[in-house]
Amino acid sequence: MLVLSRKKSEVVRIGDHIAIMVVEIRGDKVRLGIEAPKEMPVHRSEIYDSIQTGAGPVSSLATGDGLGVDESKVIAHFCHLASDLIDQVIRAEGFVGPVCRERLVMAGEKLARARQALDKGSE
């Protein structure tokens, strides 16, 4: 495994078509921006693992008794998906104007706080 050190806004390139940028460092979390060809899927490892096992992200929302879905898990899953979508739109240069970008950043921050509250509640 190659281990590299990067600061905020620095980029690692993989071949000619993949770039990974350190977008933000907040405490013990690092947010990465990944540019890759559309035909190359990019997933977080837990999503990749669920795809490989056939479990899929929706099965992780089920209650332990198999009779339904855990509402808090559904809300947390939605917050995560919405947050990822907002991040992608913000990173798309020229796609939104500065006012819209600012509102998206604020919405993303609210979603992050909601996710943290849900995560704390499920511990």
N, C-alpha and C positions, 0 to 999 in steps of 0.2 A: 504494500500500500504506500502510495506517495502521500506525504503529509506536508502541507504548505501553510505558511502564515500569510494572512492578508489583512489589510486595514479596510475600513469603510470606503466604498466606492472603487476598490481595487478589483481587478478581474483576473480570472483564470481561464485560459482558452484550452479547449480540447479539440484538436484537429482544426479544420477550417470552418466548421459550422456550429460549434457549441461554445458559448461563453457563459461563465458563472461569475456574477458580481456580488460582493458583499454589500447589501443594500442598507442594513441597519444592524447595530449591535446593541442589545438591550439586556443588561444583566448577563445571565448565562445562556441567552438565546441569540442566535444569529439568523437574520432574514437574508435569504439568497434570492437573487434574480437570475433566472436561467433563460438564455436564448438558445433555442434549438429548432431544427426544421420541424414543421408541423407533422410530418410523417413519423417523427421520432417521439414516442410517448415518454413523458416525464412524470413520475409519480413519487410521492413520499413512500418510504419503505413499507409502512404498515398497509398502505393502499395496494402497493405492488404485491405484497404477501397475500392479501385477501383475494386479489385477482387470480393469483397463481393457485390458491387452494380452492377457488370457486365459491368462497364464502360471500364475497361481495360486501360492499359497505352497508347495505340495507340490513343484512342479517345481524350485524353488530348492534342494531337498534332494538332487537327483540328482547322481551322480558325473559327472565329465567324460566318461567313456567310454560313458555311456548304459546301463550294465549293472546299475545298482542305485542305492541311495541311500548317501550319505555318513553314516555312523553319528554322527559328531560333529555334523554339521549337524542331524540328527534330534533329538539330545539338546538342542542349543542352541535349536532351534525349540520343543521341548516346554517347556524352562525359561522361554522368553519367554512362551508362552501361559499357563503356570501362574502366572507372576508377574503378568501382566495380570489374570487371574481373581482372584487374591488381592487385588490392589489394588482391584478393583471391589467385592469383598465387604467389605473394610475400610471403604470409603467409604459403603457402604449403611447409613445411620444406623438404629439399632434392629434391625438384622438379626442381629447377633451380640452377645453379652455381652462385658464387658471382658476376661475371661480368654481367651476364644476369640480376641478381637481381638488380644491380646498374642501369642498363639501364631501367629496368621496373620502378624503383623508379623515375627516371628522366622523363620518359614518363607520369607517374601518376601525377607528379608535373605540367607538361605542360598542361595536361588535366584539372587539378584543376584550373589553371590560366585561361584557355579558358572558363571553366564553369562560373567562377567569372565574366569574361568580358561579357559573354552572359546574366548572371543574372542582371548585372548592366544596360545593354542595354535594357532589357525588363521592367525595373522599370519606 
